[in-house]
Amino acid sequence: MSVVPLLPFQESIHAAIADRHKLVIRGAGSKDFLGPLPEQGSDRWLETTALNGIISHEPSELVITAYAGTPLKSIEQALAEHGQWLPFDPPHFQGQAGNLGGLVAAGMAGPSRVAVGGVRDHVLGLAMFNGLGQHMRFGGQVMKNVAGYDVSRLMTGSMGTLGLITEVSMKVLPFPVREATLMMAMPQEPALAQLHRWAAQPLPLNASCWVNDEVA
């Protein structure tokens, strides 16, 4: 794939520093609901959608590296072709999956987090611009490459406050061979007791839900 030029992003950061403007980092906008956005023109917006493309995917190594603006749906499709997935259930808000950088910056995972870990547990390495416009790399594509300060995981959930993520390497997993969904009618207290019994066993329990529905 073609290499995405990073100079425009560096120039935007330097210009914001010179003019003492804040930079609002934004990708697909799938998580705009998390907080009030500044008005257009009050601060400078830095769109990451140009950082698009899968850099490498090593199915045998269970690692994928992509630019931060790559749509999550593109990554999920590329992984599915090799029977792999992001096991922590990245949320799709109102049908919008967002992009890889937003996934890491928000650090949001679905119910499978209890069994496989969250986003932070699957970030192997990343590249980023810091507040001075310096492009830096942390971590790598395997767990043993992580040395010194684990900035890659520190960036997870930072909501863009620590820098602009440009690319990310993620650990992925094969699709489960099979899965089952069980539904039982019972009051809340016995349901919690049953859940605790299951949690004490070596079972890949990904999610649970109790619904108070007297009609059903």
N, C-alpha and C positions, 0 to 999 in steps of 0.2 A: 504494500500500500504506500501511497505518497506520504511524505513527512509534512506535518502541519507546521507552518512557520510560527514561531513564538514571539518574534520581534514586536508585532503589533500589541500584544498583551503587555510586554515589558515597557513599551513606550507609553501605554495608557497609565500604567502604574507610576512611571516617572513624572508624567504630566500632572497626575493627581497630587503627587508629593509636592511638586513645584508650586501648584496653585492652592495647596492646603484644602483639597476637596476629599470627601469620603468616596470610597468606591463601593458600589453595591454589586456584588457578584450574583449573577443569575443565569440559570441554564434553561431548562424547559418550562420553568414556572409551575411545576406540578405541586410545589410545597409553599406557594405564596400565602396560603391560608394560615401558615404557622405564626404569622405576625404582621403588623402593619408595614406596608412598603412605603418608602419615601416617595414624594411626588417627583414626577419626571422633571428634571431641570434643577431640583434642589441639590442633588448629589449626582455623581457620575455613575452611569451604569456600565458594567463590564459583562457582556454576554459571552457565554462559553460555548455556544452551539457550533462555532467554527472548529473547536477542538474535537473533531469527529473522526472516528475510525478505530478499528481493532488493529493493534500493532502486532501482536503475536498470540497464538493459541496453541499450547502444547497439550493435546488431549491425554497423552501417556503420562505427563507430569502433573496433570490436574491444575494447570495454571493458565490464566488468560490475562493479557495486558492490553489496555485500551486507553485512548485519550478520554479526558474527563467529560467532554461534551457528547460522547457516544450515547445514543439512545439505549436505554436499558433493554428495550424490546429487541434491538439488533444483537445485543450480547446474548440474551436468552435464546434467540433463534440460532445463533452460531453454536452455542453450547448444546442445544437440543439435537442438532445434527450428529453429535457424537455421544448422545445419551448422557449428557451432563447438565448440571443446573447450579444455580446459586441457592444453597439449601436453607438459608435463613429467611426465605419468603419475603423478598423485598416488596413493600406495599405498592399497589397501583391505585392512586387516588383518582376516583371518578374516571377510571379507564386510562389515566395518564401514568405511565411508568417512570417518567423523568429520565435523567441521564446518570451515568456512572459517578460523576463528580458530586452531584446532588445526593446520590445514595450514600456516599462516604461522608460528605459534609453533614448530613442530617443524622446519620448513624441509626436509621430506623430499620427494624426487622419485624417479621411477623411472628406468629405463635410457635414456629419451629425453633425459635431461638433457644427455648428451654432444653432442647435435645442436642442441637448442633452448634450453639453459640451464636453470637450476634455478628454484626458487620465487622467490628473491630477484630474479631477472631479470625477473619478470612482475608484481611488486608496484609499482603506480604511486603509491599513497597509502593512508593509513589514518588512523583516529581511535583514540584510546586514553586511558585514565586513567593518570596517572603515580602514583608512590608517595605523593603528597600529596592524591590524589583530584581533581586538576585534569584536565579533559577537554581534549585537545589534538588538533590536526589537522596532518598532515604530507603533503607531496606533493600530488597531484591526480589527474586522470583522463587526463593526457597526460604524456609523458616530459619535455617542456620546462617543466612546472610545478615540477619538482624544483629547489629552490634552497636554499642553505645546507647545514646538516647533513642528510644523507639518513637520517633516523630511520626512515622506512618500511622500508628494507632492513635497517637495523640490528636492527629488531624480528624479522626473519625468522630463525628458528633460536634465538631467545633463550629459548625454553621458558617464557615468562611471567615471567621474572625482571626485566624492565624496565618492565612495566606490563600493564594489561588492555586488549587489543585489542577495540574495539567495532564497527568496520566496516572493510572493505578494498575497494580498487579494484584489479582485476586486468586485465592485458592478456591477451587470448585470441587464438586463431588459428583459421582455417578448417580443417575436416577435410582431410587429404591426399586428393588425387584418387584415388590408389590406393597400395597397399603390397604388398610381396612378402616372403615368408619363404623363405630358402634353407637347405637342409640337405645337408651334405657329409660323407662318411666319410673322415677323415684323422687322423693322429697330432697330438699337441698342438703340436709345434714348427712343422710346416707350416701348421697352422691359425692360429697367431699371425702367421706371415709373411703369410698371405693377408689377415688382418684389418688388418695394418699397410698393405698395399697399397691396400685399400679406403679406409682412413682418410685416405690421402694424396690421394684423389680428391674432387671436389665432390659427394659422395653423402650424402643424409640418412640415415646409418647410425645407427639408434636403439638397437640392442641386439645383443649377441653372447653365445654360451654354448658352451662345449666340455664334452662329457660323456664320461667314460672308461667306456665300456660295451662290453666285449669280446664279450658275447653278441650285442648288436645288430650 
